[in-house]
Amino acid sequence: MSEETQYEPDRVEGVAHPRLTRALYGQSEAEVAFLAAYNSDTLHHAWLLTGPRGVGKATLAWRMARFLLSQPAADGMFGAEPASSLDTPEDHPVVHRVAALGEPRLFLMRPGVNPSTGTPRRDITVDQSRKLRDFLHLSAADGGRRVVVIDSADQMNVPAANALLKLLEEPPALTTFLLVSHAPATLLPTIRSRCRTLACRPLAPDDLASALERAGLSTEVPALVLAELASGSVGEAARLLNEDGPATYARLVKLFESCPDMDRQALLSLTNGITVAAGQTRMDILVRLIELMLSRLARHGAGAPPQSEAARGEAQLLARLAPDVEAARRWAALHQAAIARLDQGRRVNLDPSALILDTGASINDTGRDILSR
């Protein structure tokens, strides 16, 4: 197969691509379900791997792909021993070919590069679906299994999704489709109905810490804190660590503590180095953490407080600003409105400092209203 290895939208910056990740943490239930289908010879032709971003869906897909592509063809006389794991020996040729994206029985669909302009695409376009159709019309190199990995299926545009649907409706023999999806509700219902779903769960703090250590990301941030900030997502935890997210969240807690007299200069300092043209990854993290703080305020007021603090002093802050259900309602409303305004402002390239100041003013006003009741 041919694929641009320079542009990898399906990889979190700073960590290895999921196809190079050998170990998977916290998703044993999904693995067991897939193995049970394989061992009972009831393997579905299409699998929809769902769950929050960064919890291991793509890593599971690549484990499944290596496993399927490395299984010997049935000889028709003696059944093979039931498989007990998706692990593939490290020295197996399939492992090396998959790592190099050189396995001829594997097709990867992901956003590529526009051949006319050379610019990265955000969507999976219909030309990739046509390449997949051509790939499936060819005979497998050795008559064995073939695997299609789509990461992520959410990024298929409408023509691409419709083209894939036709292939799912009449799948070639011995072909398995693995669709990674962060938001399965956005997929065509007809695609969902042709897939068997494997739900991947957020990771527990210990699994999250093990996954980060395995990925070579060392941190002194407690696993419990990181799990709270990243919502059990390894990918999100990596992004937070790369952009000093835990420290940024601690600064947000300090700012919220000053409600209704929020420090304007401290608020502005959060956007140092961020402009319309630069620092957008940091802006992504900042917006994500503001959203998280508003969400945790709403949950606390509604009687579902977080399991632990994500920064020192947060528990006291949540109790002060979200003491009851009425406060929860106000924070939930602000959460929805503020995130919509931030998204809209970023789409039209408004100044990041102005956007954060506007958001801070709304937070300040909401805090004042709650505290003055």
Salt bridges, closest charged atoms under 4 A:
GLU3 OE2 - ARG110 NE 3.25
GLU8 OE1 - ARG11 NE 3.24
GLU8 OE2 - ARG19 NH1 2.93
GLU8 OE2 - ARG110 NH1 3.71
ASP10 OD2 - HIS17 NE2 2.88
ASP10 OD1 - ARG110 NH1 2.82
GLU31 OE2 - ARG63 NE 2.67
ASP87 OD1 - ARG63 NH1 2.90
GLU103 OE1 - ARG97 NE 2.76
GLU103 OE2 - ARG105 NE 3.32
ASP127 OD2 - ARG121 NH1 3.52
ASP134 OD1 - ARG133 NE 3.55
ASP142 OD1 - ARG105 NE 3.68
GLU169 OE2 - ARG194 NH2 3.51
GLU228 OE1 - ARG296 NH1 2.72
GLU236 OE1 - ARG239 NE 3.34
GLU236 OE2 - ARG288 NE 3.22
ASP284 OD1 - ARG346 NH2 2.74
GLU291 OE2 - HIS335 NE2 3.68
GLU314 OE2 - ARG296 NE 2.76
ASP324 OD2 - ARG373 NH2 3.28
GLU326 OE2 - ARG329 NH2 2.70
GLU326 OE2 - ARG330 NE 3.14
ASP358 OD2 - ARG341 NH2 2.88
ASP365 OD1 - ARG368 NH1 3.05
